[in-house]
Amino acid sequence: MFGGGGGFDPRKMQQMMDQFGIDLTELDAEEVVIRTPDEELVFTDAEVQKMDAQGQATYQIIGSPESRDRGEGDAAGAVESGDSGSSGIPDSDVEIVAERAGVSEDDAREALEANDGDLAAAIADLE
């Protein structure tokens, strides 16, 4: 299927991928971050490939991540400027939501916290 002699023929591989509707693209990613409840896995200089097949996109990351703890009050989760402290919601985001939705900053902060920091969702909830 992939040629003889223990190797594979890249041309045949591409033909098979085309036949099955698979498109493989190399992405020029600068950084990839995977967040779990307990940690962040940060890949810098990773090789990233995107495979589109039958309407589904699959990403493959090749590299060695740096692991960062995501515990409560951890500085790794804080935004550099304007961080409000324990909530992790930047003051600038609170101001944007409060202004757009016409509510107090306390109400805006509550909406942001309820929507995991998603500005658009917080504004939609308040309107």
Phi and psi in radians as a Rosetta constraint file:
Dihedral C 1 N 2 CA 2 C 2 CIRCULARHARMONIC -1.843 0.35
Dihedral N 2 CA 2 C 2 N 3 CIRCULARHARMONIC 0.281 0.35
Dihedral C 2 N 3 CA 3 C 3 CIRCULARHARMONIC 1.731 0.35
Dihedral N 3 CA 3 C 3 N 4 CIRCULARHARMONIC 2.995 0.35
Dihedral C 3 N 4 CA 4 C 4 CIRCULARHARMONIC -1.711 0.35
Dihedral N 4 CA 4 C 4 N 5 CIRCULARHARMONIC 3.108 0.35
Dihedral C 4 N 5 CA 5 C 5 CIRCULARHARMONIC 1.346 0.35
Dihedral N 5 CA 5 C 5 N 6 CIRCULARHARMONIC 0.321 0.35
Dihedral C 5 N 6 CA 6 C 6 CIRCULARHARMONIC 1.453 0.35
Dihedral N 6 CA 6 C 6 N 7 CIRCULARHARMONIC -0.161 0.35
Dihedral C 6 N 7 CA 7 C 7 CIRCULARHARMONIC -1.795 0.35
Dihedral N 7 CA 7 C 7 N 8 CIRCULARHARMONIC -3.015 0.35
Dihedral C 7 N 8 CA 8 C 8 CIRCULARHARMONIC -2.347 0.35
Dihedral N 8 CA 8 C 8 N 9 CIRCULARHARMONIC 2.688 0.35
Dihedral C 8 N 9 CA 9 C 9 CIRCULARHARMONIC -1.629 0.35
Dihedral N 9 CA 9 C 9 N 10 CIRCULARHARMONIC 1.952 0.35
Dihedral C 9 N 10 CA 10 C 10 CIRCULARHARMONIC -1.003 0.35
Dihedral N 10 CA 10 C 10 N 11 CIRCULARHARMONIC -0.580 0.35
Dihedral C 10 N 11 CA 11 C 11 CIRCULARHARMONIC -1.120 0.35
Dihedral N 11 CA 11 C 11 N 12 CIRCULARHARMONIC -0.784 0.35
Dihedral C 11 N 12 CA 12 C 12 CIRCULARHARMONIC -1.148 0.35
Dihedral N 12 CA 12 C 12 N 13 CIRCULARHARMONIC -0.673 0.35
Dihedral C 12 N 13 CA 13 C 13 CIRCULARHARMONIC -1.064 0.35
Dihedral N 13 CA 13 C 13 N 14 CIRCULARHARMONIC -0.771 0.35
Dihedral C 13 N 14 CA 14 C 14 CIRCULARHARMONIC -1.123 0.35
Dihedral N 14 CA 14 C 14 N 15 CIRCULARHARMONIC -0.703 0.35
Dihedral C 14 N 15 CA 15 C 15 CIRCULARHARMONIC -1.079 0.35
Dihedral N 15 CA 15 C 15 N 16 CIRCULARHARMONIC -0.740 0.35
Dihedral C 15 N 16 CA 16 C 16 CIRCULARHARMONIC -1.130 0.35
Dihedral N 16 CA 16 C 16 N 17 CIRCULARHARMONIC -0.735 0.35
Dihedral C 16 N 17 CA 17 C 17 CIRCULARHARMONIC -1.099 0.35
Dihedral N 17 CA 17 C 17 N 18 CIRCULARHARMONIC -0.743 0.35
Dihedral C 17 N 18 CA 18 C 18 CIRCULARHARMONIC -1.088 0.35
Dihedral N 18 CA 18 C 18 N 19 CIRCULARHARMONIC -0.718 0.35
Dihedral C 18 N 19 CA 19 C 19 CIRCULARHARMONIC -1.070 0.35
Dihedral N 19 CA 19 C 19 N 20 CIRCULARHARMONIC -0.647 0.35
Dihedral C 19 N 20 CA 20 C 20 CIRCULARHARMONIC -1.610 0.35
Dihedral N 20 CA 20 C 20 N 21 CIRCULARHARMONIC 0.089 0.35
Dihedral C 20 N 21 CA 21 C 21 CIRCULARHARMONIC 1.268 0.35
Dihedral N 21 CA 21 C 21 N 22 CIRCULARHARMONIC 0.565 0.35
Dihedral C 21 N 22 CA 22 C 22 CIRCULARHARMONIC -1.785 0.35
Dihedral N 22 CA 22 C 22 N 23 CIRCULARHARMONIC 2.217 0.35
Dihedral C 22 N 23 CA 23 C 23 CIRCULARHARMONIC -2.055 0.35
Dihedral N 23 CA 23 C 23 N 24 CIRCULARHARMONIC 2.147 0.35
Dihedral C 23 N 24 CA 24 C 24 CIRCULARHARMONIC -1.943 0.35
Dihedral N 24 CA 24 C 24 N 25 CIRCULARHARMONIC 2.196 0.35
Dihedral C 24 N 25 CA 25 C 25 CIRCULARHARMONIC -2.226 0.35
Dihedral N 25 CA 25 C 25 N 26 CIRCULARHARMONIC 2.333 0.35
Dihedral C 25 N 26 CA 26 C 26 CIRCULARHARMONIC -1.509 0.35
Dihedral N 26 CA 26 C 26 N 27 CIRCULARHARMONIC 2.206 0.35
Dihedral C 26 N 27 CA 27 C 27 CIRCULARHARMONIC -1.728 0.35
Dihedral N 27 CA 27 C 27 N 28 CIRCULARHARMONIC 2.487 0.35
Dihedral C 27 N 28 CA 28 C 28 CIRCULARHARMONIC -1.613 0.35
Dihedral N 28 CA 28 C 28 N 29 CIRCULARHARMONIC 1.271 0.35
Dihedral C 28 N 29 CA 29 C 29 CIRCULARHARMONIC -1.477 0.35
Dihedral N 29 CA 29 C 29 N 30 CIRCULARHARMONIC 2.370 0.35
Dihedral C 29 N 30 CA 30 C 30 CIRCULARHARMONIC -1.536 0.35
Dihedral N 30 CA 30 C 30 N 31 CIRCULARHARMONIC -0.609 0.35
Dihedral C 30 N 31 CA 31 C 31 CIRCULARHARMONIC -2.756 0.35
Dihedral N 31 CA 31 C 31 N 32 CIRCULARHARMONIC 2.491 0.35
Dihedral C 31 N 32 CA 32 C 32 CIRCULARHARMONIC -2.219 0.35
Dihedral N 32 CA 32 C 32 N 33 CIRCULARHARMONIC 2.259 0.35
Dihedral C 32 N 33 CA 33 C 33 CIRCULARHARMONIC -2.129 0.35
Dihedral N 33 CA 33 C 33 N 34 CIRCULARHARMONIC 2.213 0.35
Dihedral C 33 N 34 CA 34 C 34 CIRCULARHARMONIC -1.967 0.35
Dihedral N 34 CA 34 C 34 N 35 CIRCULARHARMONIC 2.100 0.35
Dihedral C 34 N 35 CA 35 C 35 CIRCULARHARMONIC -1.826 0.35
Dihedral N 35 CA 35 C 35 N 36 CIRCULARHARMONIC 2.246 0.35
Dihedral C 35 N 36 CA 36 C 36 CIRCULARHARMONIC -2.023 0.35
Dihedral N 36 CA 36 C 36 N 37 CIRCULARHARMONIC 2.986 0.35
Dihedral C 36 N 37 CA 37 C 37 CIRCULARHARMONIC -1.033 0.35
Dihedral N 37 CA 37 C 37 N 38 CIRCULARHARMONIC -0.484 0.35
Dihedral C 37 N 38 CA 38 C 38 CIRCULARHARMONIC -1.805 0.35
Dihedral N 38 CA 38 C 38 N 39 CIRCULARHARMONIC -0.432 0.35
Dihedral C 38 N 39 CA 39 C 39 CIRCULARHARMONIC -2.659 0.35
Dihedral N 39 CA 39 C 39 N 40 CIRCULARHARMONIC 2.909 0.35
Dihedral C 39 N 40 CA 40 C 40 CIRCULARHARMONIC -2.014 0.35
Dihedral N 40 CA 40 C 40 N 41 CIRCULARHARMONIC 2.324 0.35
Dihedral C 40 N 41 CA 41 C 41 CIRCULARHARMONIC -1.826 0.35
Dihedral N 41 CA 41 C 41 N 42 CIRCULARHARMONIC 2.024 0.35
Dihedral C 41 N 42 CA 42 C 42 CIRCULARHARMONIC -1.947 0.35
Dihedral N 42 CA 42 C 42 N 43 CIRCULARHARMONIC 2.040 0.35
Dihedral C 42 N 43 CA 43 C 43 CIRCULARHARMONIC -1.779 0.35
Dihedral N 43 CA 43 C 43 N 44 CIRCULARHARMONIC 2.120 0.35
Dihedral C 43 N 44 CA 44 C 44 CIRCULARHARMONIC -1.979 0.35
Dihedral N 44 CA 44 C 44 N 45 CIRCULARHARMONIC 2.500 0.35
Dihedral C 44 N 45 CA 45 C 45 CIRCULARHARMONIC 0.996 0.35
Dihedral N 45 CA 45 C 45 N 46 CIRCULARHARMONIC 0.671 0.35
Dihedral C 45 N 46 CA 46 C 46 CIRCULARHARMONIC -1.520 0.35
Dihedral N 46 CA 46 C 46 N 47 CIRCULARHARMONIC 2.650 0.35
Dihedral C 46 N 47 CA 47 C 47 CIRCULARHARMONIC -1.534 0.35
Dihedral N 47 CA 47 C 47 N 48 CIRCULARHARMONIC 2.223 0.35
Dihedral C 47 N 48 CA 48 C 48 CIRCULARHARMONIC -2.197 0.35
Dihedral N 48 CA 48 C 48 N 49 CIRCULARHARMONIC 2.247 0.35
Dihedral C 48 N 49 CA 49 C 49 CIRCULARHARMONIC -2.092 0.35
Dihedral N 49 CA 49 C 49 N 50 CIRCULARHARMONIC 2.424 0.35
Dihedral C 49 N 50 CA 50 C 50 CIRCULARHARMONIC -1.963 0.35
Dihedral N 50 CA 50 C 50 N 51 CIRCULARHARMONIC 2.213 0.35
Dihedral C 50 N 51 CA 51 C 51 CIRCULARHARMONIC -2.023 0.35
Dihedral N 51 CA 51 C 51 N 52 CIRCULARHARMONIC 2.105 0.35
Dihedral C 51 N 52 CA 52 C 52 CIRCULARHARMONIC -1.772 0.35
Dihedral N 52 CA 52 C 52 N 53 CIRCULARHARMONIC 2.131 0.35
Dihedral C 52 N 53 CA 53 C 53 CIRCULARHARMONIC -2.517 0.35
Dihedral N 53 CA 53 C 53 N 54 CIRCULARHARMONIC 2.126 0.35
Dihedral C 53 N 54 CA 54 C 54 CIRCULARHARMONIC 0.917 0.35
Dihedral N 54 CA 54 C 54 N 55 CIRCULARHARMONIC 0.764 0.35
Dihedral C 54 N 55 CA 55 C 55 CIRCULARHARMONIC 1.404 0.35
Dihedral N 55 CA 55 C 55 N 56 CIRCULARHARMONIC 0.044 0.35
Dihedral C 55 N 56 CA 56 C 56 CIRCULARHARMONIC -1.978 0.35
Dihedral N 56 CA 56 C 56 N 57 CIRCULARHARMONIC 2.419 0.35
Dihedral C 56 N 57 CA 57 C 57 CIRCULARHARMONIC -1.837 0.35
Dihedral N 57 CA 57 C 57 N 58 CIRCULARHARMONIC 2.304 0.35
Dihedral C 57 N 58 CA 58 C 58 CIRCULARHARMONIC -2.149 0.35
Dihedral N 58 CA 58 C 58 N 59 CIRCULARHARMONIC 2.362 0.35
Dihedral C 58 N 59 CA 59 C 59 CIRCULARHARMONIC -1.969 0.35
Dihedral N 59 CA 59 C 59 N 60 CIRCULARHARMONIC 2.387 0.35
Dihedral C 59 N 60 CA 60 C 60 CIRCULARHARMONIC -2.062 0.35
Dihedral N 60 CA 60 C 60 N 61 CIRCULARHARMONIC 2.218 0.35
Dihedral C 60 N 61 CA 61 C 61 CIRCULARHARMONIC -1.971 0.35
Dihedral N 61 CA 61 C 61 N 62 CIRCULARHARMONIC 2.197 0.35
Dihedral C 61 N 62 CA 62 C 62 CIRCULARHARMONIC -2.065 0.35
Dihedral N 62 CA 62 C 62 N 63 CIRCULARHARMONIC 2.069 0.35
Dihedral C 62 N 63 CA 63 C 63 CIRCULARHARMONIC 2.829 0.35
Dihedral N 63 CA 63 C 63 N 64 CIRCULARHARMONIC 3.135 0.35
Dihedral C 63 N 64 CA 64 C 64 CIRCULARHARMONIC -1.941 0.35
Dihedral N 64 CA 64 C 64 N 65 CIRCULARHARMONIC 2.073 0.35
Dihedral C 64 N 65 CA 65 C 65 CIRCULARHARMONIC -1.469 0.35
Dihedral N 65 CA 65 C 65 N 66 CIRCULARHARMONIC 2.740 0.35
Dihedral C 65 N 66 CA 66 C 66 CIRCULARHARMONIC -1.689 0.35
Dihedral N 66 CA 66 C 66 N 67 CIRCULARHARMONIC 2.315 0.35
Dihedral C 66 N 67 CA 67 C 67 CIRCULARHARMONIC -1.694 0.35
Dihedral N 67 CA 67 C 67 N 68 CIRCULARHARMONIC 2.279 0.35
Dihedral C 67 N 68 CA 68 C 68 CIRCULARHARMONIC -2.141 0.35
Dihedral N 68 CA 68 C 68 N 69 CIRCULARHARMONIC 2.343 0.35
Dihedral C 68 N 69 CA 69 C 69 CIRCULARHARMONIC -1.218 0.35
Dihedral N 69 CA 69 C 69 N 70 CIRCULARHARMONIC 2.480 0.35
Dihedral C 69 N 70 CA 70 C 70 CIRCULARHARMONIC -1.990 0.35
Dihedral N 70 CA 70 C 70 N 71 CIRCULARHARMONIC 0.519 0.35
Dihedral C 70 N 71 CA 71 C 71 CIRCULARHARMONIC -1.061 0.35
Dihedral N 71 CA 71 C 71 N 72 CIRCULARHARMONIC 2.858 0.35
Dihedral C 71 N 72 CA 72 C 72 CIRCULARHARMONIC -0.988 0.35
Dihedral N 72 CA 72 C 72 N 73 CIRCULARHARMONIC 2.320 0.35
Dihedral C 72 N 73 CA 73 C 73 CIRCULARHARMONIC 1.260 0.35
Dihedral N 73 CA 73 C 73 N 74 CIRCULARHARMONIC 0.198 0.35
Dihedral C 73 N 74 CA 74 C 74 CIRCULARHARMONIC -1.261 0.35
Dihedral N 74 CA 74 C 74 N 75 CIRCULARHARMONIC 2.334 0.35
Dihedral C 74 N 75 CA 75 C 75 CIRCULARHARMONIC -1.138 0.35
Dihedral N 75 CA 75 C 75 N 76 CIRCULARHARMONIC -0.426 0.35
Dihedral C 75 N 76 CA 76 C 76 CIRCULARHARMONIC -1.106 0.35
Dihedral N 76 CA 76 C 76 N 77 CIRCULARHARMONIC -0.487 0.35
Dihedral C 76 N 77 CA 77 C 77 CIRCULARHARMONIC -1.573 0.35
Dihedral N 77 CA 77 C 77 N 78 CIRCULARHARMONIC -0.071 0.35
Dihedral C 77 N 78 CA 78 C 78 CIRCULARHARMONIC -1.446 0.35
Dihedral N 78 CA 78 C 78 N 79 CIRCULARHARMONIC 2.579 0.35
Dihedral C 78 N 79 CA 79 C 79 CIRCULARHARMONIC -1.523 0.35
Dihedral N 79 CA 79 C 79 N 80 CIRCULARHARMONIC 2.448 0.35
Dihedral C 79 N 80 CA 80 C 80 CIRCULARHARMONIC -0.984 0.35
Dihedral N 80 CA 80 C 80 N 81 CIRCULARHARMONIC -0.960 0.35
Dihedral C 80 N 81 CA 81 C 81 CIRCULARHARMONIC -2.019 0.35
Dihedral N 81 CA 81 C 81 N 82 CIRCULARHARMONIC 2.482 0.35
Dihedral C 81 N 82 CA 82 C 82 CIRCULARHARMONIC 1.379 0.35
Dihedral N 82 CA 82 C 82 N 83 CIRCULARHARMONIC 0.300 0.35
Dihedral C 82 N 83 CA 83 C 83 CIRCULARHARMONIC -1.274 0.35
Dihedral N 83 CA 83 C 83 N 84 CIRCULARHARMONIC 2.399 0.35
Dihedral C 83 N 84 CA 84 C 84 CIRCULARHARMONIC -1.531 0.35
Dihedral N 84 CA 84 C 84 N 85 CIRCULARHARMONIC -0.040 0.35
Dihedral C 84 N 85 CA 85 C 85 CIRCULARHARMONIC 1.888 0.35
Dihedral N 85 CA 85 C 85 N 86 CIRCULARHARMONIC -2.169 0.35
Dihedral C 85 N 86 CA 86 C 86 CIRCULARHARMONIC -1.146 0.35
Dihedral N 86 CA 86 C 86 N 87 CIRCULARHARMONIC -0.495 0.35
Dihedral C 86 N 87 CA 87 C 87 CIRCULARHARMONIC -1.321 0.35
Dihedral N 87 CA 87 C 87 N 88 CIRCULARHARMONIC -0.432 0.35
Dihedral C 87 N 88 CA 88 C 88 CIRCULARHARMONIC 1.355 0.35
Dihedral N 88 CA 88 C 88 N 89 CIRCULARHARMONIC 0.042 0.35
Dihedral C 88 N 89 CA 89 C 89 CIRCULARHARMONIC -1.606 0.35
Dihedral N 89 CA 89 C 89 N 90 CIRCULARHARMONIC 2.099 0.35
Dihedral C 89 N 90 CA 90 C 90 CIRCULARHARMONIC -1.091 0.35
Dihedral N 90 CA 90 C 90 N 91 CIRCULARHARMONIC 2.447 0.35
Dihedral C 90 N 91 CA 91 C 91 CIRCULARHARMONIC -1.006 0.35
Dihedral N 91 CA 91 C 91 N 92 CIRCULARHARMONIC -0.605 0.35
Dihedral C 91 N 92 CA 92 C 92 CIRCULARHARMONIC -1.102 0.35
Dihedral N 92 CA 92 C 92 N 93 CIRCULARHARMONIC -0.648 0.35
Dihedral C 92 N 93 CA 93 C 93 CIRCULARHARMONIC -1.175 0.35
Dihedral N 93 CA 93 C 93 N 94 CIRCULARHARMONIC -0.706 0.35
Dihedral C 93 N 94 CA 94 C 94 CIRCULARHARMONIC -1.056 0.35
Dihedral N 94 CA 94 C 94 N 95 CIRCULARHARMONIC -0.782 0.35
Dihedral C 94 N 95 CA 95 C 95 CIRCULARHARMONIC -1.090 0.35
Dihedral N 95 CA 95 C 95 N 96 CIRCULARHARMONIC -0.718 0.35
Dihedral C 95 N 96 CA 96 C 96 CIRCULARHARMONIC -1.098 0.35
Dihedral N 96 CA 96 C 96 N 97 CIRCULARHARMONIC -0.839 0.35
Dihedral C 96 N 97 CA 97 C 97 CIRCULARHARMONIC -1.120 0.35
Dihedral N 97 CA 97 C 97 N 98 CIRCULARHARMONIC -0.774 0.35
Dihedral C 97 N 98 CA 98 C 98 CIRCULARHARMONIC -1.041 0.35
Dihedral N 98 CA 98 C 98 N 99 CIRCULARHARMONIC -0.765 0.35
Dihedral C 98 N 99 CA 99 C 99 CIRCULARHARMONIC -1.185 0.35
Dihedral N 99 CA 99 C 99 N 100 CIRCULARHARMONIC -0.824 0.35
Dihedral C 99 N 100 CA 100 C 100 CIRCULARHARMONIC -1.164 0.35
Dihedral N 100 CA 100 C 100 N 101 CIRCULARHARMONIC -0.666 0.35
Dihedral C 100 N 101 CA 101 C 101 CIRCULARHARMONIC -1.597 0.35
Dihedral N 101 CA 101 C 101 N 102 CIRCULARHARMONIC -0.178 0.35
Dihedral C 101 N 102 CA 102 C 102 CIRCULARHARMONIC 1.194 0.35
Dihedral N 102 CA 102 C 102 N 103 CIRCULARHARMONIC 0.705 0.35
Dihedral C 102 N 103 CA 103 C 103 CIRCULARHARMONIC -2.196 0.35
Dihedral N 103 CA 103 C 103 N 104 CIRCULARHARMONIC 3.033 0.35
Dihedral C 103 N 104 CA 104 C 104 CIRCULARHARMONIC -1.261 0.35
Dihedral N 104 CA 104 C 104 N 105 CIRCULARHARMONIC 2.835 0.35
Dihedral C 104 N 105 CA 105 C 105 CIRCULARHARMONIC -1.146 0.35
Dihedral N 105 CA 105 C 105 N 106 CIRCULARHARMONIC -0.582 0.35
Dihedral C 105 N 106 CA 106 C 106 CIRCULARHARMONIC -1.100 0.35
Dihedral N 106 CA 106 C 106 N 107 CIRCULARHARMONIC -0.791 0.35
Dihedral C 106 N 107 CA 107 C 107 CIRCULARHARMONIC -1.131 0.35
Dihedral N 107 CA 107 C 107 N 108 CIRCULARHARMONIC -0.687 0.35
Dihedral C 107 N 108 CA 108 C 108 CIRCULARHARMONIC -1.111 0.35
Dihedral N 108 CA 108 C 108 N 109 CIRCULARHARMONIC -0.750 0.35
Dihedral C 108 N 109 CA 109 C 109 CIRCULARHARMONIC -1.096 0.35
Dihedral N 109 CA 109 C 109 N 110 CIRCULARHARMONIC -0.752 0.35
Dihedral C 109 N 110 CA 110 C 110 CIRCULARHARMONIC -1.062 0.35
Dihedral N 110 CA 110 C 110 N 111 CIRCULARHARMONIC -0.741 0.35
Dihedral C 110 N 111 CA 111 C 111 CIRCULARHARMONIC -1.147 0.35
Dihedral N 111 CA 111 C 111 N 112 CIRCULARHARMONIC -0.698 0.35
Dihedral C 111 N 112 CA 112 C 112 CIRCULARHARMONIC -1.131 0.35
Dihedral N 112 CA 112 C 112 N 113 CIRCULARHARMONIC -0.742 0.35
Dihedral C 112 N 113 CA 113 C 113 CIRCULARHARMONIC -1.123 0.35
Dihedral N 113 CA 113 C 113 N 114 CIRCULARHARMONIC -0.681 0.35
Dihedral C 113 N 114 CA 114 C 114 CIRCULARHARMONIC -1.188 0.35
Dihedral N 114 CA 114 C 114 N 115 CIRCULARHARMONIC -0.413 0.35
Dihedral C 114 N 115 CA 115 C 115 CIRCULARHARMONIC -1.929 0.35
Dihedral N 115 CA 115 C 115 N 116 CIRCULARHARMONIC 0.421 0.35
Dihedral C 115 N 116 CA 116 C 116 CIRCULARHARMONIC 0.917 0.35
Dihedral N 116 CA 116 C 116 N 117 CIRCULARHARMONIC 0.653 0.35
Dihedral C 116 N 117 CA 117 C 117 CIRCULARHARMONIC 1.457 0.35
Dihedral N 117 CA 117 C 117 N 118 CIRCULARHARMONIC 0.070 0.35
Dihedral C 117 N 118 CA 118 C 118 CIRCULARHARMONIC -1.345 0.35
Dihedral N 118 CA 118 C 118 N 119 CIRCULARHARMONIC 1.894 0.35
Dihedral C 118 N 119 CA 119 C 119 CIRCULARHARMONIC -1.052 0.35
Dihedral N 119 CA 119 C 119 N 120 CIRCULARHARMONIC -0.853 0.35
Dihedral C 119 N 120 CA 120 C 120 CIRCULARHARMONIC -1.081 0.35
Dihedral N 120 CA 120 C 120 N 121 CIRCULARHARMONIC -0.746 0.35
Dihedral C 120 N 121 CA 121 C 121 CIRCULARHARMONIC -1.161 0.35
Dihedral N 121 CA 121 C 121 N 122 CIRCULARHARMONIC -0.686 0.35
Dihedral C 121 N 122 CA 122 C 122 CIRCULARHARMONIC -1.107 0.35
Dihedral N 122 CA 122 C 122 N 123 CIRCULARHARMONIC -0.777 0.35
Dihedral C 122 N 123 CA 123 C 123 CIRCULARHARMONIC -1.102 0.35
Dihedral N 123 CA 123 C 123 N 124 CIRCULARHARMONIC -0.766 0.35
Dihedral C 123 N 124 CA 124 C 124 CIRCULARHARMONIC -1.071 0.35
Dihedral N 124 CA 124 C 124 N 125 CIRCULARHARMONIC -0.703 0.35
Dihedral C 124 N 125 CA 125 C 125 CIRCULARHARMONIC -1.117 0.35
Dihedral N 125 CA 125 C 125 N 126 CIRCULARHARMONIC -0.599 0.35
Dihedral C 125 N 126 CA 126 C 126 CIRCULARHARMONIC -1.458 0.35
Dihedral N 126 CA 126 C 126 N 127 CIRCULARHARMONIC -0.348 0.35
